[in-house]
Amino acid sequence: MQRFLYEQDYNRMVVSSANRLDEEIRELEGKLESNGFIYRNKPFQLFPRVVILSSSDREKIRNDAEKLLAILEKVIRIYEEDVATREFFMLDEAASRLVQIDPGYERKIRISRFDTYLVPGEESFKVLENNTDCPAGTIFTGRINTVIRQIPSISTFLKNIPPLFEEGIHKSDTFINELISTFAEFSFGSPLRSMAILQLDNHVSLEVKEMLKLLQQLGIEAVVTDPRQLSYQDGKLYAGNQRIELIWNKINSADFIPLLNDSDALSDFICACENLSVCHVNSFQARFITESKLCMAYLSDPSFRKHFTEEECKLLDKHIPWARKLSDVPSENNDDQALRKLFKLNRKNLVLKTAYDIRGEGVVIGLSTSQEKWEELVDQCWDKPYIMQELIAAPEIPVPAGQGSSLTHKKFSADLFMFGGKFQGFGSKLSDELKVNVFQGGSKQAIFSIDDGAVKTSDTKRTDCKYCGNCTNDSERCS
């Protein structure tokens, strides 16, 4: 796992702050609430935890994440050209129609997130899922990181280490600017004036409400609407009386796919997309091909490695867990019965995933399932869009337990945000559960990296360490 910096400093801070940390968090949360500062969709316990990476580790993660995203773009191109690839993804007629739509911009994946675990003992990460659909946290991740930095003891801790690198995800307008940039490519440079955020039955999450405020501050007229309420008239798409130039489709594919059963209800919306009368983000290729969990099996399966270069294959082996489609017969097996037996006998080492899900609801972990139920699921899901994926153990990190200076270990994930093909920074979830998810009892922490450029230009005068009183080198203080 990437070496975390200043852990001794952090532990000393926890000891010296003792019960004060809980009080600091309560006071901060009260202040934020009174000021109307919104930073989370649902309540969760705020932990005073930050992880610090070196700039070199950040650079390795950035480099590999951007290369992996380029591979996903390549998968979309392969899908267009290769029959076996199209068959592998098992898209029905309605979805197949949508992925044939030219989105009007070259890079098909504009806003995305790799959900990963940092691998203990290795300078690497494993991608659990490609979120190329409509990832949450594009605004709130930066706000959560800001809130954690405002906890007084954390703030003091951070002031006594080198400056942090300010990531794109730390700024709310980074996400909005990517939408604007995408529309500029789509419209040959025209400014974005109006847009819609799609939500089922106009159900508006708190993050979406905050998006609306940001858009309006930029002079962009924005509304939330259900796609079934859109109308297409004279080559223009409308939500009520408002013309819509761009759509941020915030309906997860797991919830969007059932809408396709009513083609008439979506006909105006789909026609506008097909005729390039509206800019739709993310593209349907990103939402149905690379978002699908089947893509993880595709990237892992040796049957399709012929489409990738030697360098790309090495990168996939490094970051993509072993996975197979339940209806697929890998080259190392002669029949599906052998593969079924393999899956059934290795329950404790495997995870069953449906092609599209949300909040981990379509994920079954073998360790949490009885052998009888597991074997039943394998048979039920066979020849359907499911994958079996290697179970990757979540790394753990010591976190203040809320009882004086005591610590408890929690599992954590590392979310890698990608806008416009470029790495934008980290999010991170904490949990005691095997599924590390905020909607299943989890929480958040912050992952930062050191800004080497700021370190080189900072004042190097002696500053005594608040903990030991002897440190003179800021970059090595008590660590």
N, C-alpha and C positions, 0 to 999 in steps of 0.2 A: 504494500500500500504506500502511496505517496507519503513522504515524511512530513508530519505536522510540526510546524515551528512553534517555539515559545510555549510549549505545553507545561513546562515547569513554572513559567511565569503565570500561566493561567491557573494552575493548581494552587499556587501561593495566593493568588487573588481570591480564590474560593475560600481558602482557609482564613485569610485576613478579613473577608467580608462577612463570613458566617451568616447569621440570621438576617443581616441587613439586606441581602440580595432579594429575599422574598418581599420585604417591605418596599424596596426600590421598584420592583416590578409592579406591585399593586398601585403605588403612587403614579408611576408612569402610565399605566393602563387607564387610571382615572383621569389623568390630565389629557390623554389622547381622546378619550371618550367625550370629555367636556368640550374639547376643541373640534369635535366632529371629524377627527382623522380616521379614515377607514383603511384597514390594511389586511383584512382577512374575510373570506366568505362565510366562515363558521367559527364559533369560539373554539379555541384550543389553548392548552396550557403553554405559556411562553416560558422557555427555558433560557437562562443566561449562558448560552454556549456559542462560541465562535471557533471555527477551525481556520488555521492559517497555513497556506501552502507557499512554497517558494515560487519565485517567478519562473524558474526553470521547469518545475512540475506543471505549472499552469500552461507554459508554452507547449509542453509535450501533449497535454490534454487538448489544448486548442488545435494543435496541428492534426492530431489523429481524428478529432471530432469533425473537423472540416473535411478531411479526406473521406471519412465514413459518409458524411452527407452527400459528397460528390458521388459515392458509390450508389446511394439511394436514387439520385437523379439518373444514374446509368441504368438502374433496374427499370425505371419508367420507360426509358428508351428501348431496352431489351423487350419489355412487354409489348411494345408496339410492333416489334419486328419478328418475334419468335412465338410460334404456335404453342410449343410445349410450355413456355413460360405463362402464356395466357391461360392454358388449361390448368396449370398448377394453382393459380389464384382463385379459381372456382367462382368467378363473378357471374351473377345471373344476367339476364337480358337487360334489365333496367340499369344496373350498375355499369354494364359494359357500354351502354349508350353514353352514359355520363363521362366515362374515362376517355371516350373518343373526342370530347369537346376540347378544342384548342382554347386555353385560358387567355391567350393574348399577351403572354409574357414568357420569356425563355425559361427561366428557372422555375420549376413547377412547385418546389417546396420553399415557401417564403418565411413562414413562422413555424418553428418546430422546437422539439425538446427531446434529447436522449435521456431516458430514465436509466440510471446506471448504479452499480455498486463499485466502489473502489476495492480492488482485490488485495486482501491482506498478504503481505510478503512480496508484493510485486508493484512495480511502478506502472500500473495499468488500471483499466476499468473494464467492466463487463456491461454491455448494453442489455438490459432486460426487455426494453420495448422501445420502438421508434414512435414517438408521438408527433406525427406529421399532419395531424388533423386540426385541432383547435386547442392547443395546450393552455391550461390554466396557469396563472402566475406571471403572465407577461407584464403586469403592472404591480401586483401585490408582492411579488418576490423582492423587488427593490425596496418596497415600503417596509416589509418585514425586516429586511437587513438594516434599514435605517432605524427602526424601532429598537432592535437588539443593540445597536451601537449607542442608543441613547440611555440605556440602563447605566446609571452612574458608575458602578464598579467596572462594567465592561468598557465604558468610555475611558476611564483612567487606565485600564489595562492596555487599550489600543494606543493611547498617547505615549506609552512607554516602549513601544516597538516601532520599527520603521513604518513609513506611510504605506497605506494599502492601495492597490491598483483599483481604480474606479472603472467598473465594468459597465457595459451598455445596459445590462439588466437593472442596474441601480437607478437608472433614470426613466421615469414614466414615459417620456416622449420618444424613447428609442423604438418601442413597439409601434406607436402612431406613425413615426417617420418611415418605418418599413412599409406600412400600408400606403402612405403617400408616395413613396418611391415606386412601389409596384404599380400604382395607378398611373404614375408619370410614364412608365414604360408602356403600359397598356394603351394610354391615350396619346402617345407621341408628344408628351411634354405638357399636356393641359393640367392645370391645377385641380386638385380634388375639392369639390364644393359640397357634395352631399353623399351620405352613405347610410347603410342599414346594418345592424347587427342582428343576426337571426337567432331567435330563441323560441322554443316550443311554447305555443299558447301565450306568447309574450311574457313568459316567466323570466324575470330579470335578476341575475345574480348581482351581488354587491360589486364585484369587479367590473361587470358590464356597466353598472351605473356610474362607476368612476371613469370608465372609458368615455361615456357620453359627455361627462363634464370636461374632460381634456379635449375632446374633439370640438366642443362648442367654444372653448377658450381659443382654439385655433381658427375659429370662423367656419368650421365644417358643420353643416346641418346633419345631425345624426338622429336616427330613430331605432327603436327595437321593434322587430316584427316577426311574426310567424311566416315562413315561406309560403304557406297556403293562402295568405292574405295579400300577396303581391299581385299586381295586375300589369299586363303588358299591352301598351297601346301606342300605335303609330311608331313602333321601333324604340320605345322608351319604357323603362320599368318604373313602376310607382308603388309606394307604400302610402295608401290613402291618396292625398293630393301632392305628396312630395316625390319628386324625381329622385331616383336612386342611381348613383354612378358606380358605387363600389359596395360590395357585400363582404363583411367579415362573418363567415358562417360559424357561429359559436354553438351549433348543435352537433354533439359528438356523433360520429358515424353510427355507433350502436343504436342511437335514438333516431338518426336520420334515415337509416335503411328501411325501417317499417313504413315511413311516409311514401316510399316508392311504390307501395302496393296500390296507392290511389294516384294514378298517373294524371288524372284530370285536375286534381287539386294542386299539383305542382307544375302543370303544363305551362303557365305563363312564366314562372321562374326559370324553368328549363329552357324554354324558347329564347328568353333574353340572354341566357348564358351561351347557347348555341350560336346565336346571331352576334355575339360580342357586343351586345347592347349594355352589358354591365360587367364590371370586373369582379370576379368571384375568387376570394382568397380563403383558404388554400385551394389549389386546383383540385379537381375531382381525381386526378391521377394520384396526388399526394394523399387524399382522403381514403381512397379505396385500394390502392396498391401498396404503397410503402407504409401506410398506417396499419394495414392488416398484419396480424401476428403471423400469418403465413409467410410474410416477407422474412421473418427471422429464420424460419425453416428453409426458405429458399436460399438465403445467404449461407446457411450452414451445410446444406446438402451438396455432396461432391458431384452429383449429377449435373449441376449448373455452374460449376467452377470454370468450365471452358469459356464462359462469357467474361471472365475477369483476368486481369494481368497477374503476373507472379507477385508483384508488390501489393496489389489489391487483395489477393488471397492471403498473404501474410498478415495484412491488417485485419481481415475478417477472422482469421484464426486467433488473433490476439484479443479481439474485443467481442466477438459474437459467440455466445454459448452454443453448445451442441443442441440441435433441435431438429425434429422431423415432423412432417405432416402425417396425420393418422391414416390417411388413405394412400400414402406414398410407400413405395418399396425401394429403400436405398440399395445401392449396388452391392453392399456387403450381406444382404439377405436375399434369399431366393423366392420367398413368398410372404404374404402378409401375415400368415399364422406365426411365423418366426418373429416378426416384428411385434405382433400383439403379445406374444409370450415375453419378449424382452421388456416391453412396457409394464406388463403386469408384475413381473418378478423384481422390478427395480423401483417400486413405488416410492421408497424413501429418498430416492435421488432425483425425482422427476416432478415437474409441474405441468399440469394440463391447462391449456389456454384456448379460449374461443377466438375466432379471427378478430372480432371487434367487441370491446367491452369498455366499461368506464369504472374508475375507482376500484379496480381489482375485483369487481363483482363476477367477472367471467374467468377467474383464475382459481384453480383447485390445486392446493399443495399436497403432494402425496403424504408427507409427514403428518398432516392434519386430517387424514382420511383413513378409514378402516380398509383393510385389504379387500374385504367383500365389496364394499361400495366402490373402491378404486377399480376393481376388475369389471364391475357393472358399467362404470363410466366409460372405460376404454371401449367396451363393446357398443355402447350407445352412441358414442361420438365417432365411430369408425366410418370412413368415407364421407365425413362432414367436415366443414372448414374449422378444424381444430389442429393444434400442434402439441407435441410433447417436447418440453424443454428441460435441459439440465437444470437442476436446482443449484443456484449460486448462493452460497451462504452470505448473509448480510454482515458487513463489518460492524463492529461495535465501538463505542466511544464513551468515556466517563462523562457523566452529566450531573450537575448538582441535584441532589435528591430533594431539596426543599426542607431539609432538617439540619440546620446548622451548616457545618462544613463537610457533611457526608456526601459521597458520590455514589451514583448508580450507573450501571452500564446499559446503554440503549443501542438498538440497531439504527443505522442511518443509511440514507441513499444520497446520491449526488445527481442532481438534475443539471444537464448541460443545455442551456438555452442557445438557440441558433436562429438568427434573423438574417435573411438575405444571403444565406450560405456561410455566414461568419459567426464565430463563437462570441457570445454576449455575456457569459458569466454563469455563476452557479446558483442553484437553489438546493435546499437539503431538507429532508424530512427525517424525523425521529420517531421511533416506536418501540414498544415492548413486544409487538406481535410479529409473526412471520411475514405478514403483508405490511410493508412499510407505507402507510397511506393515511393522510390526515382524516379522511372520511371513515377510517376504520380504527379510530382511537389514537392516531399519531399526532405529532406536533412538528415544529420547525426549528431549525438552527441556521446559522449563517456560515458560508464558506467564502473566505477571502484569500487573496494572494498578495505578496509583497510587491510593491512597485519599485523595481530596481532603478528606474530613471529618476524617481523622486529621491531615493536613497543617495544617489550619487551627487545630487545637487543640494542636499539638505545641509544644515549647519552641523559641523562635526565637533563643536565645543563639548567639554565634559558636562555631563548631566548625571548626578548621582541617582542610582536606582532606588526607588521607594522601598524595595524589599530588603536588599542587602547593603546598600549604601556604598558599594565598591565598584560597580560596573562603570566603565567609561566608554565602551564601544556599543552604540545603540543597536547595531545589527546582531550583537551576540548577547544581549542583556539577559543574564540568568537562565539561559536556555541550554 
